[in-house]
Amino acid sequence: MNLGVIGAGYVGLTTGICLSSLGHKITIYDLVDEKIKLISEKKLPFYEKDLEELLDKTISSQNLIPTSNIDEMIKNTDGCFICVGTPSQQNNSIDLSQVLSSIKLVCEHLKKLQKNDYVIMIRSTIVPSSTKSHILPMVNQILDNSSYGLCLIPEFLREGEAVSDFMNPDKIVIGSINLKSEVFAKKIFESFNQATILTTNPETAEMIKYANNAFFSMLISFSNEIANIAEKTTGIDTFEVLRALVEDKRITTKIQDQKIKPGLESYLLPGCGFGGSCFPKDVRAILQYASAKNVNTPLLNAVMEINDERPSLIISLAEKLLLSLKNKHVTILGLTFKPDTDDIRSSPAFEAIRLLNDKEAKVFAYDPNLSNDSSKNKFTSFTLCSTLESSIENSDLVILFTKWNEFKNLDQNILDKFMNSPLLIDGRGFLDSSKFDENVYHKIGFTK
């Protein structure tokens, strides 16, 4: 199929590259010329595992065509995905302006080119009733005909696993305004025969995305609340508690005597809190939407409250171990909100750094995916180091925030070699405690 993608960001590029690798002809449009130039040169404007290799293939085969000419995109396609941002406003509601301006642009060019039977597919995350209240009235005003199609196809892509998630979806949600839109969208994804196709209305599709992200956020905050309780009692290991929970037959199923552990196991772990571009923004957005509708949401309020306090609890532990943080050299390992990405949006490590600055600590940091050269001007409140060793040299305390594989090599010998008086807080329960002296290693969710 001949399809367009508006927005060459994380969702748009992943969608365009993956669909073009499956044989669709994709024209990807973005206002930023530098970004289009970069893609044309087979380079990604962000890091995502396995995606650049696919980009190389799809550009070489001319199945993916980057452009900053909207007329070119409209002329060469029968429908397009809207994949632009919906950032948070000051009150945590989403800003729809990029979505509305993108759809308006498409509609105006459809009218100018007298092109009918076009299908607009919204992939951006928008709160319930956005399509009905804001998008449809605008589209109807510009096109004043019923030959177009419009549908919601939310994405469920995990950063660091986006290619795998796109190519092996568990579900594809299509919230359409008419049968034409539904049939068109189904045809795009007809090769994904392992996925459940859920067809519904736009409002339900909008809510599915938020329910999805709110649920997994809730699992993380549940795990952290159990950790908070466990830390007040000597000897309780939260990680063992939650491993036992996952073994419950209502969670882990058994097929022919083979245990099948669910993917949600990875969310039933205590840690430093969730971050990234989706979970914090989306939970806050649905809370704001509910508040505007006068709906009480104590559970989701608690999800965010628990998450927001995680960095401060870790810094409190640091202060307890060092007695005072003033002028202490504290090392943060991991700045991205999760491994296998370069995304630092809402990363709990940065809230921890802010708190350490308030305590007048000397903060050093290292992250395998953030080079010193490209990031040194971005961070002024700490020293970004180019190697793990340089970040822990003469350090008084190391706090691990991200589960990068490189950090697995840490042990007592490395700490003894570089640090002043070794102390380590494992904020993810990621490291092997047996590799460290008992009074050196401390992990969240466990009090000795």
matplotlib code that plots the C-alpha trace (Angstrom):
import matplotlib.pyplot as plt

x = [0.0, 1.0, 1.0, 2.2, 3.5, 3.5, 6.1, 9.5, 9.9, 10.1, 6.6, 6.5, 9.9, 9.3, 5.9, 7.2, 10.4, 8.7, 5.8, 8.2, 10.3, 7.2, 6.7, 4.5, 5.6, 6.0, 6.4, 7.5, 7.0, 8.4, 8.7, 12.3, 14.6, 17.6, 15.7, 14.6, 18.2, 19.5, 17.0, 17.9, 21.4, 20.2, 20.8, 18.3, 17.8, 17.5, 18.8, 16.6, 17.9, 17.7, 15.9, 18.9, 19.6, 16.0, 16.3, 19.3, 17.4, 14.2, 15.9, 18.1, 15.1, 13.2, 10.3, 10.8, 10.9, 11.6, 10.2, 9.5, 7.0, 3.5, 2.1, 4.4, 3.3, -0.4, -0.1, 1.8, -0.4, -3.9, -3.8, -1.5, -0.6, -0.5, 2.5, 3.2, 3.7, 1.0, 3.2, 1.9, 0.6, 1.2, -2.0, -0.9, -3.6, -2.2, -1.5, -3.4, -2.0, 0.4, -2.2, -4.8, -2.4, -1.1, -4.6, -5.6, -2.6, -3.6, -7.2, -6.3, -4.0, -6.6, -9.1, -6.6, -5.6, -9.2, -8.2, -11.1, -11.3, -8.3, -7.9, -6.3, -5.0, -4.2, -1.3, -0.6, -1.8, -4.9, -7.4, -10.9, -13.3, -10.5, -11.6, -15.2, -14.9, -11.9, -10.8, -14.0, -15.6, -12.4, -12.2, -15.8, -15.5, -12.6, -13.6, -17.4, -17.8, -18.1, -15.7, -12.7, -11.8, -10.6, -9.5, -7.4, -4.6, -2.8, 0.8, 2.1, 5.8, 8.3, 11.5, 14.4, 12.0, 10.1, 11.0, 10.1, 6.9, 5.9, 6.7, 5.1, 2.1, -0.3, -3.1, -3.9, -6.6, -8.6, -11.1, -12.9, -15.6, -16.9, -16.4, -14.2, -11.6, -11.8, -11.3, -8.4, -6.6, -7.1, -5.6, -2.4, -2.0, -3.3, 0.1, 0.0, -2.1, -0.8, -2.3, -5.8, -7.5, -9.8, -12.2, -14.1, -15.1, -12.6, -13.5, -12.8, -9.6, -8.4, -9.1, -7.5, -4.1, -4.4, -5.7, -2.8, -0.2, -2.0, -2.2, 1.6, 2.4, 0.2, 2.1, 5.4, 4.0, 2.4, 5.9, 7.5, 4.8, 5.5, 9.2, 8.5, 6.8, 9.5, 12.3, 10.8, 11.3, 14.7, 15.2, 12.3, 13.6, 11.0, 12.4, 11.7, 8.3, 7.3, 8.9, 6.7, 3.7, 4.4, 4.5, 0.8, -1.2, -3.5, -0.5, 1.8, -0.1, 1.0, 0.5, 1.5, 3.5, 5.4, 5.2, 4.5, 5.5, 3.6, 5.3, 3.9, 6.5, 9.0, 6.7, 6.4, 9.8, 10.7, 13.0, 13.7, 10.4, 9.1, 10.0, 10.1, 7.9, 4.7, 3.9, 4.3, 2.7, -0.1, -1.1, -1.1, -3.1, -5.8, -5.9, -6.4, -9.1, -10.9, -10.7, -12.3, -15.1, -15.4, -14.3, -12.5, -9.3, -7.7, -5.9, -4.3, -3.5, -1.6, 0.3, 1.8, 2.4, 4.3, 6.3, 7.2, 8.6, 11.0, 14.1, 13.7, 13.6, 16.8, 18.6, 17.3, 19.1, 22.2, 22.1, 21.7, 24.7, 27.0, 25.5, 25.9, 25.9, 27.6, 30.7, 30.5, 31.3, 28.2, 28.1, 24.9, 25.1, 22.5, 20.7, 18.3, 15.0, 15.6, 18.4, 18.7, 17.5, 18.9, 15.7, 16.1, 12.6, 11.2, 14.1, 14.2, 17.9, 17.5, 15.2, 17.8, 20.5, 18.4, 18.0, 21.7, 22.4, 20.2, 22.2, 25.4, 26.9, 29.3, 27.5, 29.2, 27.4, 27.9, 25.6, 26.8, 24.4, 25.2, 28.6, 30.5, 30.9, 27.3, 25.9, 28.4, 26.7, 23.2, 24.0, 25.2, 24.2, 26.7, 29.8, 29.0, 31.9, 32.9, 33.7, 32.4, 35.8, 36.2, 32.8, 33.5, 37.1, 37.4, 33.6, 32.1, 28.9, 27.6, 23.8, 22.7, 19.6, 19.6, 20.0, 22.6, 24.4, 27.8, 27.1, 26.8, 30.6, 30.7, 32.1, 34.0, 37.4, 36.4, 34.9, 38.0, 40.3, 38.6, 36.4, 37.4, 35.4, 33.1, 29.3, 26.8, 23.0, 21.4, 18.3, 17.1, 18.1, 20.1, 23.5, 24.7, 25.0, 27.5, 30.1, 30.3, 31.1, 28.0, 28.3, 29.1, 26.1, 22.6, 19.5, 16.0, 13.3, 15.6, 16.9, 19.7]
y = [0.0, 3.6, 5.3, 8.5, 9.2, 12.7, 13.1, 11.6, 11.2, 8.0, 6.6, 7.9, 6.6, 3.2, 2.9, 4.1, 2.0, -1.2, -0.9, -0.2, -3.2, -5.3, -4.1, -1.0, 2.1, 4.8, 8.5, 10.1, 13.9, 16.2, 20.0, 19.8, 19.7, 18.5, 15.5, 14.6, 15.0, 12.7, 10.0, 10.3, 9.6, 6.4, 7.8, 8.0, 11.2, 9.0, 5.6, 2.5, -1.0, -2.7, 0.3, 1.8, -1.5, -1.5, 2.1, 1.3, -1.4, 0.5, 3.7, 1.6, -0.3, 3.1, 1.7, 4.6, 8.1, 11.0, 14.4, 17.9, 18.4, 17.8, 17.8, 15.0, 13.0, 13.5, 12.8, 9.6, 8.0, 6.8, 7.4, 8.6, 8.1, 11.2, 10.6, 13.9, 14.8, 15.5, 17.2, 18.0, 21.5, 23.2, 21.6, 18.1, 18.1, 17.2, 19.8, 18.8, 21.6, 19.5, 16.8, 19.4, 21.4, 18.2, 17.0, 20.5, 20.5, 17.2, 18.2, 21.5, 19.8, 17.0, 19.8, 21.7, 18.5, 17.4, 14.0, 12.0, 8.6, 9.4, 7.8, 9.7, 7.4, 9.0, 7.2, 10.0, 9.5, 11.6, 11.7, 10.3, 12.5, 14.4, 12.9, 13.6, 17.1, 18.6, 16.6, 15.6, 19.1, 20.5, 17.8, 18.2, 21.9, 21.7, 18.7, 19.1, 15.6, 12.1, 10.3, 10.5, 8.0, 8.6, 6.2, 5.8, 3.2, 3.7, 2.4, 0.1, 0.4, 0.0, 2.0, -0.4, -3.0, -1.0, -3.1, -6.3, -4.9, -3.5, -6.7, -9.0, -7.2, -8.8, -6.5, -4.0, -1.5, 0.3, 2.9, 4.1, 6.5, 4.3, 0.9, 2.5, 3.4, 0.1, -1.9, 0.3, 0.0, -3.8, -4.2, -2.4, -5.0, -8.1, -9.8, -9.6, -12.7, -13.5, -10.3, -9.8, -7.1, -5.0, -2.8, -0.2, 3.5, 6.3, 7.1, 3.5, 3.4, 6.6, 5.1, 1.8, 3.5, 5.3, 2.2, 0.2, 2.7, 3.4, -0.4, -1.0, 2.1, 0.9, -2.4, -0.5, 1.7, -1.4, -3.0, 0.2, 0.4, -3.2, -2.2, 0.8, -1.5, -4.2, -1.6, -0.9, -4.6, -6.1, -9.1, -8.8, -9.1, -7.4, -9.0, -12.5, -11.4, -10.4, -13.4, -15.5, -13.4, -14.0, -17.8, -17.7, -19.8, -16.8, -15.0, -17.7, -20.3, -23.8, -25.5, -29.1, -28.9, -25.9, -22.7, -19.6, -16.4, -13.3, -10.2, -8.2, -9.9, -7.2, -4.5, -6.3, -5.1, -2.3, 0.4, 4.1, 4.9, 4.9, 7.6, 8.1, 9.8, 7.8, 6.6, 9.8, 12.0, 9.6, 8.9, 12.6, 13.4, 10.8, 12.1, 15.7, 14.5, 12.6, 15.7, 17.8, 15.3, 15.4, 11.8, 10.8, 8.8, 7.7, 4.7, 6.6, 9.5, 7.1, 5.6, 9.0, 9.9, 6.7, 7.2, 10.8, 10.0, 7.3, 9.5, 11.3, 8.0, 6.9, 10.2, 9.8, 6.4, 8.0, 10.6, 8.0, 6.1, 9.1, 11.1, 14.2, 14.7, 18.1, 18.1, 14.3, 12.9, 10.9, 8.9, 8.3, 5.3, 5.5, 8.6, 7.2, 6.1, 2.5, 0.6, 0.3, 3.9, 7.4, 8.9, 10.9, 12.3, 12.1, 9.9, 9.6, 10.0, 13.7, 14.3, 12.5, 14.8, 17.9, 16.7, 16.0, 19.5, 20.9, 18.9, 20.4, 17.1, 16.9, 14.9, 12.8, 10.6, 8.0, 6.5, 4.2, 5.8, 9.5, 10.4, 13.2, 15.1, 15.2, 16.0, 18.1, 21.3, 19.9, 19.1, 21.9, 20.5, 17.6, 16.3, 13.8, 11.3, 9.4, 6.1, 4.2, 4.2, 8.0, 8.5, 6.4, 7.6, 9.1, 8.6, 8.3, 6.7, 5.1, 5.0, 2.7, 4.0, 2.2, -1.5, -1.2, -4.6, -2.8, -2.3, -6.0, -6.1, -4.1, -5.9, -5.2, -5.1, -2.4, -0.3, -0.8, 0.2, 3.6, 4.7, 6.4, 4.3, 2.0, 2.3, 1.3, 1.7, -0.6, 1.3, -1.5, -4.6, -5.4, -6.5, -9.7, -8.8, -11.7, -9.8, -7.1, -6.8, -6.9, -3.3, -1.9, -3.2, -1.8, -2.3, -0.8, -3.0, -4.7, -3.7, -5.8]
z = [0.0, -0.5, 2.9, 4.5, 7.9, 9.4, 12.1, 11.9, 15.7, 17.6, 16.8, 13.3, 12.2, 13.9, 12.2, 8.8, 8.8, 10.0, 7.5, 4.6, 5.6, 5.1, 1.5, 2.0, 0.1, 2.8, 2.4, 5.7, 6.1, 8.7, 8.9, 10.1, 7.1, 9.2, 10.3, 6.8, 5.6, 8.4, 7.6, 3.9, 4.9, 6.7, 10.2, 13.0, 15.0, 18.2, 19.3, 19.0, 18.9, 15.5, 13.8, 12.0, 10.2, 9.0, 8.0, 5.8, 4.0, 3.4, 2.2, -0.2, -1.6, -1.9, 0.1, 2.5, 1.1, 3.4, 2.4, 3.6, 0.8, 2.0, -1.6, -2.5, 0.4, -0.3, -4.0, -3.5, -0.8, -0.1, 3.6, 6.3, 9.9, 12.2, 14.6, 16.1, 19.8, 22.4, 25.1, 28.5, 29.3, 32.7, 34.1, 32.8, 30.1, 26.6, 24.0, 20.8, 18.7, 16.7, 16.0, 14.9, 12.8, 11.1, 10.3, 9.1, 6.8, 5.3, 4.8, 3.2, 0.7, 0.0, -0.8, -3.0, -4.9, -5.1, -3.7, -2.3, -0.5, 1.7, 5.2, 8.1, 10.9, 14.2, 16.1, 18.5, 22.1, 22.6, 25.5, 25.2, 23.1, 21.4, 18.0, 18.5, 20.1, 18.3, 15.2, 13.5, 13.5, 12.0, 9.3, 8.4, 8.1, 5.7, 3.5, 3.7, 2.3, 3.6, 1.3, 3.7, 6.4, 9.9, 12.6, 15.8, 15.7, 19.0, 19.3, 22.1, 21.5, 24.4, 23.9, 23.5, 22.1, 19.5, 16.5, 18.2, 19.5, 16.1, 14.3, 16.9, 18.2, 20.7, 19.6, 16.9, 18.0, 15.3, 16.4, 13.2, 12.3, 9.4, 7.7, 5.0, 7.6, 9.3, 6.1, 5.0, 8.4, 8.5, 5.0, 6.3, 9.1, 7.3, 7.5, 11.3, 11.6, 15.1, 16.6, 17.9, 15.8, 18.0, 16.1, 18.1, 18.1, 18.4, 22.0, 23.2, 21.2, 22.8, 26.3, 25.6, 25.2, 28.5, 30.4, 29.0, 30.3, 33.6, 34.4, 33.9, 35.8, 38.7, 38.8, 39.2, 42.0, 43.7, 43.8, 45.2, 47.9, 49.0, 49.0, 51.3, 53.8, 53.5, 54.2, 57.6, 58.7, 58.9, 56.6, 54.1, 50.5, 48.3, 45.2, 46.7, 47.8, 44.3, 42.6, 44.8, 43.8, 40.1, 40.7, 41.7, 39.2, 38.7, 37.2, 35.8, 33.8, 33.1, 29.7, 29.4, 32.6, 31.2, 33.2, 31.1, 32.9, 31.8, 30.4, 33.3, 35.5, 34.4, 35.9, 39.3, 40.5, 42.9, 41.6, 41.3, 39.7, 36.1, 33.6, 29.8, 27.4, 28.1, 31.6, 33.6, 30.9, 30.2, 33.8, 34.6, 31.4, 32.2, 35.8, 34.5, 32.1, 35.0, 37.2, 34.4, 34.3, 38.2, 38.5, 41.7, 41.0, 44.3, 42.8, 39.9, 42.2, 44.4, 41.5, 40.7, 44.4, 45.0, 41.8, 42.5, 45.9, 44.7, 44.0, 47.4, 49.2, 47.5, 48.4, 52.0, 52.1, 50.7, 53.4, 56.1, 54.8, 54.5, 57.4, 55.3, 51.6, 51.6, 49.5, 49.0, 45.7, 44.6, 41.3, 39.4, 37.1, 34.3, 33.2, 30.6, 32.1, 31.0, 29.1, 25.3, 24.7, 24.8, 26.2, 29.4, 29.6, 33.1, 34.2, 38.0, 37.9, 37.2, 40.1, 42.3, 40.9, 41.7, 45.3, 45.6, 44.3, 47.1, 49.6, 48.1, 46.9, 44.1, 41.5, 38.7, 36.3, 33.6, 31.0, 28.2, 25.7, 26.4, 25.2, 26.9, 23.6, 22.6, 26.1, 28.0, 27.2, 28.1, 31.8, 34.1, 37.5, 37.4, 35.7, 32.9, 32.6, 29.5, 31.3, 34.3, 35.9, 35.7, 37.2, 40.3, 40.9, 44.4, 44.8, 48.3, 47.0, 43.8, 43.1, 40.2, 38.4, 35.0, 34.3, 31.7, 31.0, 31.3, 35.0, 35.7, 35.8, 39.0, 42.0, 45.2, 43.5, 41.1, 43.9, 46.1, 43.2, 42.4, 45.3, 48.6, 50.9, 48.9, 49.2, 46.6, 46.4, 43.8, 42.9, 40.6, 42.6, 39.5, 40.7, 42.3, 46.0, 46.6, 44.6, 47.3, 51.0, 53.2, 54.4, 51.0, 49.0, 49.7, 47.5, 47.6, 49.1, 51.6, 55.0, 56.5]

ax = plt.figure().add_subplot(projection="3d")
ax.plot(x, y, z, "-o")
ax.set_aspect("equal")
plt.show()
